[in-house]
Amino acid sequence: MTIKGKACRNCRKIIEKGKECPVCGSTSFTTFWRGYVAILDPQNSEIAQKMGVSTIGKHALRLSR
Ligand SMILES: [Zn+2]
């Protein structure tokens, strides 16, 4: 399954539109990313904690550029 969007270079949040990251306010994105995890419950998610993610949503696993 592929999803559209770009990943924030700073926090890896994937957004579909907009110029600014809703999480960290960064304006630096990349469309070259692979894999993602959907964090539903950051407080209780081991993955979210490992990734340093504290917000609900999709986050890229790997940024290529
Ligand atoms: Zn961000």
N, CA, C, O and the ligand as a Tripos MOL2 file, in Angstrom:
@<TRIPOS>MOLECULE
protein
  261   259    66     0     0
PROTEIN
NO_CHARGES

@<TRIPOS>ATOM
      1 N           0.8410   -1.1990    0.0000 N.3       1 MET1
      2 CA          0.0000    0.0000    0.0000 C.3       1 MET1
      3 C           0.8790    1.2540    0.0000 C.2       1 MET1
      4 O           1.7990    1.3990    0.8060 O.2       1 MET1
      5 N           0.5740    2.1130   -0.8950 N.am      2 THR2
      6 CA          1.3260    3.3710   -0.9350 C.3       2 THR2
      7 C           0.4300    4.5170   -0.5040 C.2       2 THR2
      8 O          -0.7590    4.5640   -0.8190 O.2       2 THR2
      9 N           1.0140    5.3970    0.1940 N.am      3 ILE3
     10 CA          0.2590    6.5890    0.5460 C.3       3 ILE3
     11 C           0.9810    7.8020    0.0060 C.2       3 ILE3
     12 O           2.2030    7.8120   -0.1430 O.2       3 ILE3
     13 N           0.2150    8.8000   -0.2780 N.am      4 LYS4
     14 CA          0.7980   10.0380   -0.7740 C.3       4 LYS4
     15 C           1.2180   10.8820    0.4010 C.2       4 LYS4
     16 O           0.6990   10.7460    1.5090 O.2       4 LYS4
     17 N           2.1460   11.7370    0.1450 N.am      5 GLY5
     18 CA          2.5240   12.6450    1.2010 C.3       5 GLY5
     19 C           4.0080   12.8910    1.2320 C.2       5 GLY5
     20 O           4.7790   12.2740    0.4970 O.2       5 GLY5
     21 N           4.3820   13.7740    2.0690 N.am      6 LYS6
     22 CA          5.7880   14.0810    2.2600 C.3       6 LYS6
     23 C           6.0880   13.9960    3.7360 C.2       6 LYS6
     24 O           5.2280   14.2080    4.5910 O.2       6 LYS6
     25 N           7.3320   13.6790    4.0030 N.am      7 ALA7
     26 CA          7.7210   13.4840    5.3910 C.3       7 ALA7
     27 C           8.5510   14.6620    5.8880 C.2       7 ALA7
     28 O           9.4420   15.1580    5.1980 O.2       7 ALA7
     29 N           8.2400   15.0820    7.0710 N.am      8 CYS8
     30 CA          8.9950   16.1490    7.7150 C.3       8 CYS8
     31 C          10.4080   15.6430    8.0060 C.2       8 CYS8
     32 O          10.5820   14.5720    8.5880 O.2       8 CYS8
     33 N          11.4040   16.4080    7.6030 N.am      9 ARG9
     34 CA         12.7870   15.9910    7.8310 C.3       9 ARG9
     35 C          13.1520   16.0270    9.3090 C.2       9 ARG9
     36 O          14.0740   15.3430    9.7530 O.2       9 ARG9
     37 N          12.4380   16.8090   10.0350 N.am     10 ASN10
     38 CA         12.7630   16.9910   11.4360 C.3      10 ASN10
     39 C          12.1470   15.9080   12.3230 C.2      10 ASN10
     40 O          12.8460   15.2720   13.1120 O.2      10 ASN10
     41 N          10.8320   15.7000   12.1880 N.am     11 CYS11
     42 CA         10.1790   14.7520   13.0920 C.3      11 CYS11
     43 C           9.5670   13.5520   12.3630 C.2      11 CYS11
     44 O           8.9960   12.6610   12.9920 O.2      11 CYS11
     45 N           9.6920   13.5370   11.0310 N.am     12 ARG12
     46 CA          9.2480   12.4150   10.2040 C.3      12 ARG12
     47 C           7.7380   12.2670   10.0830 C.2      12 ARG12
     48 O           7.2620   11.2720    9.5350 O.2      12 ARG12
     49 N           7.0050   13.1980   10.5630 N.am     13 LYS13
     50 CA          5.5570   13.1920   10.3830 C.3      13 LYS13
     51 C           5.2320   13.2740    8.8890 C.2      13 LYS13
     52 O           5.8330   14.0550    8.1520 O.2      13 LYS13
     53 N           4.2750   12.4560    8.4620 N.am     14 ILE14
     54 CA          3.8780   12.4930    7.0630 C.3      14 ILE14
     55 C           2.6240   13.3450    6.9130 C.2      14 ILE14
     56 O           1.6030   13.1060    7.5580 O.2      14 ILE14
     57 N           2.7290   14.3230    6.0610 N.am     15 ILE15
     58 CA          1.5540   15.1470    5.8010 C.3      15 ILE15
     59 C           1.2500   15.1310    4.3110 C.2      15 ILE15
     60 O           2.1420   14.9500    3.4820 O.2      15 ILE15
     61 N          -0.0180   15.3220    3.9880 N.am     16 GLU16
     62 CA         -0.4280   15.2590    2.5870 C.3      16 GLU16
     63 C          -0.4170   16.6250    1.9300 C.2      16 GLU16
     64 O          -0.1520   16.7470    0.7350 O.2      16 GLU16
     65 N          -0.7000   17.6270    2.6980 N.am     17 LYS17
     66 CA         -0.6600   18.9660    2.1200 C.3      17 LYS17
     67 C          -0.2440   19.9840    3.1680 C.2      17 LYS17
     68 O          -0.1730   19.6960    4.3630 O.2      17 LYS17
     69 N           0.0250   21.1680    2.6800 N.am     18 GLY18
     70 CA          0.4700   22.2050    3.5810 C.3      18 GLY18
     71 C           1.9610   22.4150    3.4530 C.2      18 GLY18
     72 O           2.6770   21.5630    2.9270 O.2      18 GLY18
     73 N           2.4160   23.5330    3.9270 N.am     19 LYS19
     74 CA          3.8340   23.8760    3.7860 C.3      19 LYS19
     75 C           4.5810   23.7270    5.0890 C.2      19 LYS19
     76 O           5.8110   23.7180    5.1250 O.2      19 LYS19
     77 N           3.8170   23.6100    6.1550 N.am     20 GLU20
     78 CA          4.4380   23.5990    7.4650 C.3      20 GLU20
     79 C           4.0500   22.3360    8.2160 C.2      20 GLU20
     80 O           2.9090   21.8820    8.1380 O.2      20 GLU20
     81 N           4.9880   21.7820    8.9320 N.am     21 CYS21
     82 CA          4.6930   20.6120    9.7320 C.3      21 CYS21
     83 C           3.8070   21.0080   10.9170 C.2      21 CYS21
     84 O           4.1610   21.9070   11.6800 O.2      21 CYS21
     85 N           2.6720   20.3520   11.0740 N.am     22 PRO22
     86 CA          1.7640   20.6920   12.1800 C.3      22 PRO22
     87 C           2.3270   20.3260   13.5470 C.2      22 PRO22
     88 O           1.8420   20.7960   14.5770 O.2      22 PRO22
     89 N           3.3450   19.4910   13.5460 N.am     23 VAL23
     90 CA          3.9110   19.0260   14.8110 C.3      23 VAL23
     91 C           5.0440   19.9290   15.2910 C.2      23 VAL23
     92 O           5.0160   20.4400   16.4100 O.2      23 VAL23
     93 N           6.0270   20.1120   14.4370 N.am     24 CYS24
     94 CA          7.2250   20.8370   14.8820 C.3      24 CYS24
     95 C           7.3970   22.1820   14.1950 C.2      24 CYS24
     96 O           8.2800   22.9590   14.5600 O.2      24 CYS24
     97 N           6.5490   22.4680   13.1890 N.am     25 GLY25
     98 CA          6.6330   23.7660   12.5360 C.3      25 GLY25
     99 C           7.7000   23.8550   11.4640 C.2      25 GLY25
    100 O           7.9110   24.9150   10.8730 O.2      25 GLY25
    101 N           8.3740   22.7420   11.2130 N.am     26 SER26
    102 CA          9.4170   22.7430   10.1880 C.3      26 SER26
    103 C           8.8160   22.9110    8.7940 C.2      26 SER26
    104 O           7.6800   22.5100    8.5430 O.2      26 SER26
    105 N           9.5920   23.5080    7.8980 N.am     27 THR27
    106 CA          9.1270   23.6540    6.5230 C.3      27 THR27
    107 C           9.9800   22.8230    5.5810 C.2      27 THR27
    108 O           9.9310   22.9940    4.3630 O.2      27 THR27
    109 N          10.7600   21.9220    6.1580 N.am     28 SER28
    110 CA         11.6470   21.0840    5.3520 C.3      28 SER28
    111 C          11.0700   19.6700    5.2480 C.2      28 SER28
    112 O          10.9400   18.9490    6.2370 O.2      28 SER28
    113 N          10.7320   19.3070    4.0140 N.am     29 PHE29
    114 CA         10.1170   17.9980    3.7970 C.3      29 PHE29
    115 C          10.8580   17.2200    2.7190 C.2      29 PHE29
    116 O          11.5970   17.7880    1.9150 O.2      29 PHE29
    117 N          10.6480   15.9370    2.7210 N.am     30 THR30
    118 CA         11.1570   15.1260    1.6370 C.3      30 THR30
    119 C          10.0640   14.1750    1.1600 C.2      30 THR30
    120 O           9.2750   13.6610    1.9520 O.2      30 THR30
    121 N          10.0360   13.9550   -0.1450 N.am     31 THR31
    122 CA          9.0760   12.9780   -0.6710 C.3      31 THR31
    123 C           9.7560   11.6290   -0.8270 C.2      31 THR31
    124 O           9.1320   10.6520   -1.2390 O.2      31 THR31
    125 N          11.0400   11.5840   -0.4950 N.am     32 PHE32
    126 CA         11.7880   10.3330   -0.6110 C.3      32 PHE32
    127 C          11.8800    9.6490    0.7420 C.2      32 PHE32
    128 O          12.8520    9.8030    1.4810 O.2      32 PHE32
    129 N          10.8620    8.9100    1.0320 N.am     33 TRP33
    130 CA         10.8590    8.1960    2.3070 C.3      33 TRP33
    131 C          10.3100    6.8020    2.0710 C.2      33 TRP33
    132 O           9.6010    6.5580    1.0940 O.2      33 TRP33
    133 N          10.6370    5.9030    2.9600 N.am     34 ARG34
    134 CA         10.1980    4.5100    2.8200 C.3      34 ARG34
    135 C           9.6070    3.9950    4.1170 C.2      34 ARG34
    136 O          10.1690    4.1390    5.2020 O.2      34 ARG34
    137 N           8.4460    3.3890    3.9450 N.am     35 GLY35
    138 CA          7.8150    2.7540    5.0950 C.3      35 GLY35
    139 C           7.2780    3.7750    6.0800 C.2      35 GLY35
    140 O           7.8000    4.8820    6.2100 O.2      35 GLY35
    141 N           6.2520    3.3830    6.7490 N.am     36 TYR36
    142 CA          5.7420    4.2810    7.7680 C.3      36 TYR36
    143 C           5.0340    3.4990    8.8530 C.2      36 TYR36
    144 O           4.6150    2.3580    8.6540 O.2      36 TYR36
    145 N           4.9130    4.1230    9.9780 N.am     37 VAL37
    146 CA          4.0960    3.5430   11.0350 C.3      37 VAL37
    147 C           3.0100    4.5410   11.3800 C.2      37 VAL37
    148 O           3.2390    5.7500   11.4160 O.2      37 VAL37
    149 N           1.8400    4.0190   11.6290 N.am     38 ALA38
    150 CA          0.7470    4.8710   12.0630 C.3      38 ALA38
    151 C           0.6720    4.7930   13.5820 C.2      38 ALA38
    152 O           0.3540    3.7510   14.1550 O.2      38 ALA38
    153 N           0.9640    5.8860   14.2000 N.am     39 ILE39
    154 CA          0.9270    5.9270   15.6600 C.3      39 ILE39
    155 C          -0.4640    6.3590   16.1050 C.2      39 ILE39
    156 O          -0.9370    7.4470   15.7760 O.2      39 ILE39
    157 N          -1.0930    5.4870   16.8500 N.am     40 LEU40
    158 CA         -2.4520    5.7920   17.2980 C.3      40 LEU40
    159 C          -2.4950    6.2130   18.7600 C.2      40 LEU40
    160 O          -3.3380    7.0070   19.1800 O.2      40 LEU40
    161 N          -1.5760    5.6660   19.5060 N.am     41 ASP41
    162 CA         -1.5510    5.9550   20.9300 C.3      41 ASP41
    163 C          -0.1060    6.1630   21.3820 C.2      41 ASP41
    164 O           0.5040    5.2680   21.9670 O.2      41 ASP41
    165 N           0.4300    7.3400   21.1080 N.am     42 PRO42
    166 CA          1.8620    7.5930   21.3600 C.3      42 PRO42
    167 C           2.2810    7.3530   22.8100 C.2      42 PRO42
    168 O           3.4140    6.9580   23.0850 O.2      42 PRO42
    169 N           1.3520    7.5970   23.7270 N.am     43 GLN43
    170 CA          1.6600    7.4340   25.1500 C.3      43 GLN43
    171 C           1.9800    5.9910   25.5060 C.2      43 GLN43
    172 O           2.8220    5.7170   26.3610 O.2      43 GLN43
    173 N           1.2920    5.0730   24.8340 N.am     44 ASN44
    174 CA          1.4300    3.6620   25.1650 C.3      44 ASN44
    175 C           2.0520    2.8330   24.0590 C.2      44 ASN44
    176 O           1.9460    1.6070   24.0600 O.2      44 ASN44
    177 N           2.6890    3.4880   23.1310 N.am     45 SER45
    178 CA          3.2890    2.7790   22.0140 C.3      45 SER45
    179 C           4.8020    2.7020   22.1670 C.2      45 SER45
    180 O           5.4940    3.7120   22.2950 O.2      45 SER45
    181 N           5.2880    1.4620   22.1500 N.am     46 GLU46
    182 CA          6.7220    1.2630   22.2680 C.3      46 GLU46
    183 C           7.4490    1.8330   21.0590 C.2      46 GLU46
    184 O           8.5080    2.4490   21.1740 O.2      46 GLU46
    185 N           6.8440    1.6070   19.8940 N.am     47 ILE47
    186 CA          7.4480    2.1150   18.6610 C.3      47 ILE47
    187 C           7.5390    3.6320   18.6890 C.2      47 ILE47
    188 O           8.5630    4.2170   18.3360 O.2      47 ILE47
    189 N           6.4530    4.2560   19.1130 N.am     48 ALA48
    190 CA          6.4290    5.7120   19.1730 C.3      48 ALA48
    191 C           7.5270    6.2300   20.0850 C.2      48 ALA48
    192 O           8.1880    7.2210   19.7770 O.2      48 ALA48
    193 N           7.7130    5.5650   21.1890 N.am     49 GLN49
    194 CA          8.7350    6.0060   22.1250 C.3      49 GLN49
    195 C          10.1400    5.8020   21.5690 C.2      49 GLN49
    196 O          11.0290    6.6290   21.7740 O.2      49 GLN49
    197 N          10.3250    4.6890   20.8610 N.am     50 LYS50
    198 CA         11.6260    4.4350   20.2410 C.3      50 LYS50
    199 C          11.9430    5.4650   19.1760 C.2      50 LYS50
    200 O          13.0880    5.8850   19.0110 O.2      50 LYS50
    201 N          10.9030    5.8630   18.4570 N.am     51 MET51
    202 CA         11.0960    6.8240   17.3830 C.3      51 MET51
    203 C          11.1180    8.2610   17.8930 C.2      51 MET51
    204 O          11.4630    9.1870   17.1590 O.2      51 MET51
    205 N          10.7550    8.4280   19.1250 N.am     52 GLY52
    206 CA         10.7000    9.7730   19.6660 C.3      52 GLY52
    207 C           9.4990   10.5460   19.1720 C.2      52 GLY52
    208 O           9.5200   11.7730   19.0750 O.2      52 GLY52
    209 N           8.4440    9.8010   18.8600 N.am     53 VAL53
    210 CA          7.2340   10.4130   18.3230 C.3      53 VAL53
    211 C           6.2060   10.5820   19.4350 C.2      53 VAL53
    212 O           5.9630    9.6550   20.2070 O.2      53 VAL53
    213 N           5.6160   11.7380   19.5130 N.am     54 SER54
    214 CA          4.6370   11.9510   20.5710 C.3      54 SER54
    215 C           3.2930   12.4190   20.0280 C.2      54 SER54
    216 O           2.4370   12.8860   20.7790 O.2      54 SER54
    217 N           3.1210   12.2900   18.7310 N.am     55 THR55
    218 CA          1.8580   12.7350   18.1440 C.3      55 THR55
    219 C           1.1940   11.6160   17.3600 C.2      55 THR55
    220 O           1.8650   10.7360   16.8210 O.2      55 THR55
    221 N          -0.1100   11.6580   17.3030 N.am     56 ILE56
    222 CA         -0.8780   10.6930   16.5350 C.3      56 ILE56
    223 C          -0.6870   10.9640   15.0500 C.2      56 ILE56
    224 O          -0.6320   12.1130   14.6120 O.2      56 ILE56
    225 N          -0.5870    9.8880   14.2890 N.am     57 GLY57
    226 CA         -0.4870   10.0550   12.8460 C.3      57 GLY57
    227 C           0.5440    9.1370   12.2380 C.2      57 GLY57
    228 O           1.1160    8.2800   12.9110 O.2      57 GLY57
    229 N           0.7740    9.3300   10.9480 N.am     58 LYS58
    230 CA          1.7270    8.5030   10.2390 C.3      58 LYS58
    231 C           3.1060    9.1270   10.2780 C.2      58 LYS58
    232 O           3.2750   10.3350   10.1130 O.2      58 LYS58
    233 N           4.0870    8.2660   10.5030 N.am     59 HIS59
    234 CA          5.4630    8.7420   10.5670 C.3      59 HIS59
    235 C           6.3540    7.8570    9.7220 C.2      59 HIS59
    236 O           6.2830    6.6310    9.7970 O.2      59 HIS59
    237 N           7.1860    8.4810    8.9240 N.am     60 ALA60
    238 CA          8.0750    7.7320    8.0370 C.3      60 ALA60
    239 C           9.1410    7.0050    8.8410 C.2      60 ALA60
    240 O           9.6690    7.5240    9.8250 O.2      60 ALA60
    241 N           9.4450    5.7890    8.3960 N.am     61 LEU61
    242 CA         10.4720    5.0200    9.0820 C.3      61 LEU61
    243 C          11.8590    5.4440    8.6240 C.2      61 LEU61
    244 O          12.7950    5.5340    9.4190 O.2      61 LEU61
    245 N          11.9700    5.6990    7.3360 N.am     62 ARG62
    246 CA         13.2850    6.0120    6.8000 C.3      62 ARG62
    247 C          13.2000    7.1330    5.7640 C.2      62 ARG62
    248 O          12.3770    7.0970    4.8490 O.2      62 ARG62
    249 N          14.0460    8.0950    5.9280 N.am     63 LEU63
    250 CA         14.1220    9.1690    4.9500 C.3      63 LEU63
    251 C          15.3120    8.9040    4.0380 C.2      63 LEU63
    252 O          16.4250    8.6550    4.5020 O.2      63 LEU63
    253 N          15.0620    8.9620    2.7440 N.am     64 SER64
    254 CA         16.1330    8.6550    1.8070 C.3      64 SER64
    255 C          17.0390    9.8360    1.5400 C.2      64 SER64
    256 O          18.2420    9.6780    1.3370 O.2      64 SER64
    257 N          16.4480   11.0280    1.5430 N.am     65 ARG65
    258 CA         17.2640   12.2000    1.2560 C.3      65 ARG65
    259 C          16.9200   13.3110    2.2110 C.2      65 ARG65
    260 O          17.5020   14.3930    2.1350 O.2      65 ARG65
    261 ZN          7.8880   17.9570   11.8620 Zn       66 ZN66
@<TRIPOS>BOND
     1     1     2 1
     2     2     3 1
     3     3     4 2
     4     3     5 am
     5     5     6 1
     6     6     7 1
     7     7     8 2
     8     7     9 am
     9     9    10 1
    10    10    11 1
    11    11    12 2
    12    11    13 am
    13    13    14 1
    14    14    15 1
    15    15    16 2
    16    15    17 am
    17    17    18 1
    18    18    19 1
    19    19    20 2
    20    19    21 am
    21    21    22 1
    22    22    23 1
    23    23    24 2
    24    23    25 am
    25    25    26 1
    26    26    27 1
    27    27    28 2
    28    27    29 am
    29    29    30 1
    30    30    31 1
    31    31    32 2
    32    31    33 am
    33    33    34 1
    34    34    35 1
    35    35    36 2
    36    35    37 am
    37    37    38 1
    38    38    39 1
    39    39    40 2
    40    39    41 am
    41    41    42 1
    42    42    43 1
    43    43    44 2
    44    43    45 am
    45    45    46 1
    46    46    47 1
    47    47    48 2
    48    47    49 am
    49    49    50 1
    50    50    51 1
    51    51    52 2
    52    51    53 am
    53    53    54 1
    54    54    55 1
    55    55    56 2
    56    55    57 am
    57    57    58 1
    58    58    59 1
    59    59    60 2
    60    59    61 am
    61    61    62 1
    62    62    63 1
    63    63    64 2
    64    63    65 am
    65    65    66 1
    66    66    67 1
    67    67    68 2
    68    67    69 am
    69    69    70 1
    70    70    71 1
    71    71    72 2
    72    71    73 am
    73    73    74 1
    74    74    75 1
    75    75    76 2
    76    75    77 am
    77    77    78 1
    78    78    79 1
    79    79    80 2
    80    79    81 am
    81    81    82 1
    82    82    83 1
    83    83    84 2
    84    83    85 am
    85    85    86 1
    86    86    87 1
    87    87    88 2
    88    87    89 am
    89    89    90 1
    90    90    91 1
    91    91    92 2
    92    91    93 am
    93    93    94 1
    94    94    95 1
    95    95    96 2
    96    95    97 am
    97    97    98 1
    98    98    99 1
    99    99   100 2
   100    99   101 am
   101   101   102 1
   102   102   103 1
   103   103   104 2
   104   103   105 am
   105   105   106 1
   106   106   107 1
   107   107   108 2
   108   107   109 am
   109   109   110 1
   110   110   111 1
   111   111   112 2
   112   111   113 am
   113   113   114 1
   114   114   115 1
   115   115   116 2
   116   115   117 am
   117   117   118 1
   118   118   119 1
   119   119   120 2
   120   119   121 am
   121   121   122 1
   122   122   123 1
   123   123   124 2
   124   123   125 am
   125   125   126 1
   126   126   127 1
   127   127   128 2
   128   127   129 am
   129   129   130 1
   130   130   131 1
   131   131   132 2
   132   131   133 am
   133   133   134 1
   134   134   135 1
   135   135   136 2
   136   135   137 am
   137   137   138 1
   138   138   139 1
   139   139   140 2
   140   139   141 am
   141   141   142 1
   142   142   143 1
   143   143   144 2
   144   143   145 am
   145   145   146 1
   146   146   147 1
   147   147   148 2
   148   147   149 am
   149   149   150 1
   150   150   151 1
   151   151   152 2
   152   151   153 am
   153   153   154 1
   154   154   155 1
   155   155   156 2
   156   155   157 am
   157   157   158 1
   158   158   159 1
   159   159   160 2
   160   159   161 am
   161   161   162 1
   162   162   163 1
   163   163   164 2
   164   163   165 am
   165   165   166 1
   166   166   167 1
   167   167   168 2
   168   167   169 am
   169   169   170 1
   170   170   171 1
   171   171   172 2
   172   171   173 am
   173   173   174 1
   174   174   175 1
   175   175   176 2
   176   175   177 am
   177   177   178 1
   178   178   179 1
   179   179   180 2
   180   179   181 am
   181   181   182 1
   182   182   183 1
   183   183   184 2
   184   183   185 am
   185   185   186 1
   186   186   187 1
   187   187   188 2
   188   187   189 am
   189   189   190 1
   190   190   191 1
   191   191   192 2
   192   191   193 am
   193   193   194 1
   194   194   195 1
   195   195   196 2
   196   195   197 am
   197   197   198 1
   198   198   199 1
   199   199   200 2
   200   199   201 am
   201   201   202 1
   202   202   203 1
   203   203   204 2
   204   203   205 am
   205   205   206 1
   206   206   207 1
   207   207   208 2
   208   207   209 am
   209   209   210 1
   210   210   211 1
   211   211   212 2
   212   211   213 am
   213   213   214 1
   214   214   215 1
   215   215   216 2
   216   215   217 am
   217   217   218 1
   218   218   219 1
   219   219   220 2
   220   219   221 am
   221   221   222 1
   222   222   223 1
   223   223   224 2
   224   223   225 am
   225   225   226 1
   226   226   227 1
   227   227   228 2
   228   227   229 am
   229   229   230 1
   230   230   231 1
   231   231   232 2
   232   231   233 am
   233   233   234 1
   234   234   235 1
   235   235   236 2
   236   235   237 am
   237   237   238 1
   238   238   239 1
   239   239   240 2
   240   239   241 am
   241   241   242 1
   242   242   243 1
   243   243   244 2
   244   243   245 am
   245   245   246 1
   246   246   247 1
   247   247   248 2
   248   247   249 am
   249   249   250 1
   250   250   251 1
   251   251   252 2
   252   251   253 am
   253   253   254 1
   254   254   255 1
   255   255   256 2
   256   255   257 am
   257   257   258 1
   258   258   259 1
   259   259   260 2
@<TRIPOS>SUBSTRUCTURE
     1 MET1         2 RESIDUE 1 A MET
     2 THR2         6 RESIDUE 1 A THR
     3 ILE3        10 RESIDUE 1 A ILE
     4 LYS4        14 RESIDUE 1 A LYS
     5 GLY5        18 RESIDUE 1 A GLY
     6 LYS6        22 RESIDUE 1 A LYS
     7 ALA7        26 RESIDUE 1 A ALA
     8 CYS8        30 RESIDUE 1 A CYS
     9 ARG9        34 RESIDUE 1 A ARG
    10 ASN10       38 RESIDUE 1 A ASN
    11 CYS11       42 RESIDUE 1 A CYS
    12 ARG12       46 RESIDUE 1 A ARG
    13 LYS13       50 RESIDUE 1 A LYS
    14 ILE14       54 RESIDUE 1 A ILE
    15 ILE15       58 RESIDUE 1 A ILE
    16 GLU16       62 RESIDUE 1 A GLU
    17 LYS17       66 RESIDUE 1 A LYS
    18 GLY18       70 RESIDUE 1 A GLY
    19 LYS19       74 RESIDUE 1 A LYS
    20 GLU20       78 RESIDUE 1 A GLU
    21 CYS21       82 RESIDUE 1 A CYS
    22 PRO22       86 RESIDUE 1 A PRO
    23 VAL23       90 RESIDUE 1 A VAL
    24 CYS24       94 RESIDUE 1 A CYS
    25 GLY25       98 RESIDUE 1 A GLY
    26 SER26      102 RESIDUE 1 A SER
    27 THR27      106 RESIDUE 1 A THR
    28 SER28      110 RESIDUE 1 A SER
    29 PHE29      114 RESIDUE 1 A PHE
    30 THR30      118 RESIDUE 1 A THR
    31 THR31      122 RESIDUE 1 A THR
    32 PHE32      126 RESIDUE 1 A PHE
    33 TRP33      130 RESIDUE 1 A TRP
    34 ARG34      134 RESIDUE 1 A ARG
    35 GLY35      138 RESIDUE 1 A GLY
    36 TYR36      142 RESIDUE 1 A TYR
    37 VAL37      146 RESIDUE 1 A VAL
    38 ALA38      150 RESIDUE 1 A ALA
    39 ILE39      154 RESIDUE 1 A ILE
    40 LEU40      158 RESIDUE 1 A LEU
    41 ASP41      162 RESIDUE 1 A ASP
    42 PRO42      166 RESIDUE 1 A PRO
    43 GLN43      170 RESIDUE 1 A GLN
    44 ASN44      174 RESIDUE 1 A ASN
    45 SER45      178 RESIDUE 1 A SER
    46 GLU46      182 RESIDUE 1 A GLU
    47 ILE47      186 RESIDUE 1 A ILE
    48 ALA48      190 RESIDUE 1 A ALA
    49 GLN49      194 RESIDUE 1 A GLN
    50 LYS50      198 RESIDUE 1 A LYS
    51 MET51      202 RESIDUE 1 A MET
    52 GLY52      206 RESIDUE 1 A GLY
    53 VAL53      210 RESIDUE 1 A VAL
    54 SER54      214 RESIDUE 1 A SER
    55 THR55      218 RESIDUE 1 A THR
    56 ILE56      222 RESIDUE 1 A ILE
    57 GLY57      226 RESIDUE 1 A GLY
    58 LYS58      230 RESIDUE 1 A LYS
    59 HIS59      234 RESIDUE 1 A HIS
    60 ALA60      238 RESIDUE 1 A ALA
    61 LEU61      242 RESIDUE 1 A LEU
    62 ARG62      246 RESIDUE 1 A ARG
    63 LEU63      250 RESIDUE 1 A LEU
    64 SER64      254 RESIDUE 1 A SER
    65 ARG65      258 RESIDUE 1 A ARG
    66 ZN66       261 GROUP 0 **** ****
